Amino acid sequence: MILAFDIGNTHIVPVFFDEYGNIIESFRIPTNLIMTEDTLFGILKSLTEYKNINLNEVHKVIISSVVPHLNEIFAYLSQKYFNVAPVVVTLNKIKDEIILMPDTERGLGADRIIDILQAKVLFPDKELIIIDFGTATTFDVIKDSVYLGGCILPGIELSIDALFKNTAKLPKVYFQEPSTVFGKNTINQINAGIYYSNIGGIKEILSQYKKGLQAPFVIATGGQGKNISEVIEDIDVYLPDLSMNGLYTFAKKFS
């Protein structure tokens, strides 16, 4: 059994795979939780016992992290409780799977690496635009294994939280399609502003990318990806498990 950790800014997602790449189970743990390797193992043990998963069967640990200060804790966990050195997702292990342009920095995050790897497995002959709706919304563009570039904008929940936390009177809202753009109260106005600014921004970014590509295939993933893919026709498919399956792909190819 393979245990992979997808460590994001908002959540840590432990994912258990069988030897064929099937997802046995996954969980969500808040990233802001203060933990040691021992408390983390205690949480894992409690969650897996409820689902009848035997942690003794884990023989490989994969770490994909965009939170560097947590990496050491997960390395300790892997060595102390599973007796294996973890495999960490980095560009250094990718070889020619993702080719960077000469003027591109080598700072591509682990979350984006696994998205790209899995998208290439699923759609090897297509020009790809991958939109990941996480804490930040990221765009990545791939053609013939060459990373053409991307962009980053504040995630939907981050935008909502920014209004809520940095103003005295504005309430927190849920992201949903408003009945009208003519909001009659504060909640409706925030909802309309957040919704249409995100929908419009994503459409415009896709429009700009398509000027330089022949026939790009657009993939959405991440928390709000389902809702947005239902209203933006240029999004071809929503794949909620793209990142999790990408962890298994990385494990089989590079460890």
Disulfide bonds with the S-S distance in Angstrom:
none
